[in-house]
Amino acid sequence: MAKWPSSAGGKGFKPVIDKIHAMGLKVGIHTLRGSVSAAAIAAKSPILGTKYTVDQIATTGCSWNKGWYAVNMSHPAAQPWFDSVYGQYAEWGVDLIKNDCIFAQNMAADNIKAVSAAITKSGREMTYSLSPGGENNIPKLVADAKDIAASVNIYRITGDWHGGNMEHHFAVAAAMSQAGLIGGATFNSMGSFPDLDMLNPYHNASSDPNFKAQMTLWAINRSPLIYGADIRYASSADDFALLTNAAVLAVSAASSENRPVPIKDATREANTVTWTAKGANGEVYVAFIKRAQVATTATVSFAELGMPPGTKGCAVRDLWAGKTVAPAAGMAASWAQPGGAGYDGAMFSLTKCK
C-alpha cells in the first residue's frame, strides 16, 4: 500500500496498468516457480474456492531464490490456485507473464502446463514466457522444449548471456531448428518460439558489428527480440538502426523453414555460420555470421540452399545496407566478411530466382 497507493480497496495493479495501457504500452510481470511465496506459506493463505491453504500445495523451491515454490499438481487445490492467481492477473489487464525458475535446469513441466491452462481459462490472451535456460545438455533441452512448446509463447534456451563466445548459441539454435521448434507449436494466437536471451548492446555485445551479428542470428531464428535496457539510453545511433531495420524485422516476424545451411567445405564452415529461411512473399533469406578473424568471402551456392537444379541467379538485396548487390560469380549470395576479432553479421534476400 505504501509503495502502490492506487492498489487501495482491493484494486491491485489495475489502476496503474490502465494508465500504462492508455499510453499505448503493454505490461508484463515477473513471477517465480508456481507463484507460491514463503510469506503466503507462513501465513497459511487460503486458496480461492477451496477449503485448502497455500502451505498444503507448496513443493520444490527455486534453487537461486529461496522465497518461491512450485506447486504439487497432485493436490486437488493445485489447479484452482493457478486459476485464481492468473485470473487475478487477467482482471488487472496484464499482457505478459515472465515465469522464471521453472524451465530447463529448473524444470517443472506440470506447473508450466497448469499456468498455460489457467491463462486460457482467464479469457485474456497473455504472452507466456519461460526462463531461465542454462541447460548445456542440448538433447535434454530439446526434449524439455518439445514437452512444453505448445503451452507457452517464449522459452529461454540459453542461460543469462553477458557476451563473449556464441558457439553454444549456434549449436542450440541449430538443434531447435532440426527439432521443428521455431514457430512450430502454437499457444493462443501468438505461436511458440525458442528464446536466445535478451538484446543488450555493449553489455552482451561489445561493438556494433558484434550486435549486428547477434541481431542477424536472432532474426533468422525468429528468436524473440526483447531489448533488455533503457531504450532512452542506447549506446549509439547505430544501435537504433540495428534494432529498427524494417527488412530484418520482417525476417524475424514472418519467415519460415528457418534452418542452418549444411556447408560441406570445412574452411567455409569454420569461417562463417550460414542460415536460410523462406519469406512470406516467396523470398529466400540468407544470413551469414562471421566466426573467423581473417578477412574472407562468405559464400553459399544455389544447391546448398536447396534451390531447383539449373538456378543461375537471383536479385539479391543486402538487408542491413538496404541496397541491391551482386554476389560472387556462380553463388546465390556472398559477403566480403571483414577480418579482426569479434563477430559480425550480414543478411540478404533473394528474389526473382531463375
N, C-alpha and C positions, 0 to 999 in steps of 0.2 A: 504493500500500500504506500509506503513512504517513497519508494522508487517509482511506482506506477500509480499515481493517484487516480488516474482515469479508470482504473480497474474496480473502483469502489462500487458497492451494491451488486457484486457478482458479475460485473460486465466483462471481467478478464481483459484480454488484449483487444477485444473487438473495437473499442473507440480508437485506439492507436492504429490498428490495421485499416479501419475505414478511412482515416486521414491519409494513410500511405496510398491506398487504392485511389483516392481522389486526386493524387498527384500523378496517376498513370503508372504507378510502380506496383510490383508484386512483393509478397512477404514470404520468407522462409524461416523455419525454426529448426534448431539443432536438438535432437533427442539422443539418449543413450540407452543401449540394450532394449529392454522391454518397457522403458519409461517408469520403472518401479524404483523410487528413491529410498535411500536409507532412512530419511526422515519420515516417509509415509509408512515404512515398515515399523519404525519405532512407535509411531502414533496409532498403529493398527487401523489405518484409514479404511472406511467401508468401501466396497465396490458397488457401484450403482446397479440397482435392480437385482441384487443378490443378498444372501444372508452372510456372505463371507467378507473377510478383510484382507488387505494387501499383503500382510505378512504371511498369509496362508498360500499365496501363489508364487512368491519370490523363489528364485533358484540361483543359478550361477551369476557371479558378479562380473563386472568389467575388469579386465586384468590391469588396466592402467588408470582407472578412475573408480575407486572402491565404493563410491556412493550410489552406484546404479546397478540394477539387476535385471536378468532375463526372467521370463515367466514360464512356469511349469504348465505346459499345454495339456497335460492330462487332467488338470484340475477343472471342475465344472465352471468356475468363475473366470477362467483364463480368457476365453474369447469375449465375454461380457466386459472384462477390464479393458481390452483393446478397443472394443466398440465404444465404450464411454469416453476414453481418452481422445480417440481420433474423431469421434462425434463432436467433442468439445472444440477441437481444432477446426473442424469444418464450420461450426457455428461462428467461430471468430473470423473466418474468412481466410485461413492460412492457405497459401498456394503451393508451398514446397516443404517437404519433410526431409531433413538430413538425419538419417538414423545411423548413429555411429556405434562402434564397438559391437558389431553384430554380424559382420561378413568376413569371409576368408579365415584368417587365423583366430578370429573371434566368432566363428560360425554358429548361428542359432537359426537354422532354416525354418523351423516350425514357427518361431516368433516372427520372422520376416513374412511368411505366408499369412499369419494371423493379422499383422498390421495391414497387409495388402487387402485382405478381406474386409477389415474394418473401414479402410478408406473407401472401398467400393460401396459398402453399406451406408456410409455417411451421405452419399449422394453428391458430394463435392469432388470434382476432379482435382486432385493434388498430385504434383510430381513427387514420386517416391524415390529417394536417393540413399544408397548404402555406402558405408566406409567402415574401417579402412580396408585396403588390400593387404599388401605385405606378405602374401603367401609366395615363397620362392619356388615351391614345387608346382610347376606350371600345369602338369596333368591334373593334379588335385584342384588347382584353381579353376581350370576349365570345367571339371565335374561339379564344383560348387556353383559356378556361374550357370551351368545348364539347369541345375536344380531350382534356382530362384529367378531366372531371367524373365519368365512370363509373369512374375509377381511384382516386378519393380520397373522403374524407368531408367535408373542410373546405378551402376555398381562399380566401385573402385577396384581396379585390378593391379594397382601398384601401392606400395607404402607411401608415406609422405615423402615427396621428392623435392630436394633442395638443390637440384642441378647436378652437373657432372656427367658421368657415363650414362649413355642412353641405351646400351646394348640390351638390358633387361626389358626396356620398353619395346624395342624392336621384336624381341622374342615373344613376349606375352601378347603383343598386338597381332603378330602372325598366328599364334595359337588360337586367339579368339576368332580371327577370320576363318581359319581352317575348320573351326567348330560351328560355323554359321551363326555366330552370336552377334555380329554387327548389324543391328536393326532387325535381327531375325525373330525375336519374340515380341509380343505386344502386351502391354499393360495399359489400360484405359486407351485414350486416343493418341498417346504420345510415343508409343514404341518403347524399346528397351535397348540400352547401349552400354558397353564396357567403357569405363572412365579411366583415362591415363593420368589423372590428377589435374589440379588447377593450373592455370596460366598465371605467371607472376614474373614479368620481365625484371631482370637483374637480381632476382632472388633465386629462381631456378633456371635462369638463362643469363649468361654472363655478358652477352653482347647482342646487338640487333641481328647479326647472322645466326647466332645460337637460338634466338627467339623465333626467327623465321623458320629454322629447322623444326622447332617444337610445333609451331602453328601448322607447318606442312604435314607433319606426321599426324597430328591431332585431326586435321581436317580430312585427310584421305582415309582415316579410320572412323570418321564420324564420332570421335570421342567428344563428349560434351565440352563446350568452350566456356569454361567458368573462370572469370577473371578474379584472382584472389588478392586484390589490392584495392586501394582507394583510387578510383578512376580519375579523380581530380588531380592526382599527382603522378601520372605516368611519367616514366623517366625521360622520354623524348618524343618528338613529333613522329618519329619512325614507329614507335610503339603503337600509336593510334592508327597509323597507316596499315600496320600489320594486323591489328585487331579488327579493322573495319573494311578490309578489302572485299568488296561485294562478290567478286568472282570466286575467291577462295571460300568465302562463307557459303556460297551456293553448293560447293562440293560437300561441305560439312552437312548442309541442310537436306540435300535431296539426291545424293549419289547412292549407288547400289553396287553389289558384286565387288565390294572393296577387298582387295587381296594383295599380298606381296607377289612380285613377279619373280618366278624362278630364273635366275641368271646362272647359266652353266659355266661361264668363264670365271675362274676363281679370282683373278685380279680385279675384274669389274665388280664382282660380288663383295670383295674386301674393301673396295674404294667407296662404294655407294650402295645405300639401301633403296630399292626401287619398288614402288607400289602402283597399282592401277585401280580404276573404278569406272563404272558407267554413269553417265549423266542423265538427268531427267528428260532431256531432249535428244538423246542419242549420242551425246559426246562421249569420247573416251578420254579419261583423265590419266595423266602420268605424274607421279611425284618422285623426286629424287631427294635423298637426304645424304649429305656429304659425310663420309667417315674418314677418308684419307687426309693426311696433312700435306700431300703433294698435289700440285695442280694437275688435273686430268680432265678428259672429256667423258662425262657420263652419257651412256647411250642405251637405248632399248630398241629392239627390232620389232617389225610387224609380227613376225612369228612368235616372239616371246610374249607379245601382248595377246596372242590367240586370235589375231585378225585373219580373215579369209586368205587362202593362198592366192598369190598374184597381186595383193595390195601393194601399190607402188608409192603412194603418197597421200598426205592429208594436209589440210590447212591447220597450222599449228600456232597457238597463241600462248604466250608466256603470261600466266595469270597474275604473278606478282608484279611484273613490269607493265602489264596492260598493253602489250603490243604483239603484233604478228612477227614470228621468227621463222627462219629457215633451218631445219635440222641438218645434221651431218648427212652426207650422201648415203642413201640406202637405208637410213634409220627412220623409225617412226618419230622419235624425239631424241634430243640431245641437249646437253648443258655443259658449258665451259665451267667446270667445277673449280673454284678457287683453291689455292693451297693455304697453308697455315694451320695452326691448331684450332680446334673447336669445330662444332657442327655448322652446317648451313643447309638451306633447302631451296628447291625450285619446284614449280607446279605448272603443268601445261594442259591445255585442252586440245583435242584432235577432232576435227570435223571434216565433212566433205571428203571422206576417205574413198579412194578408188584405185 
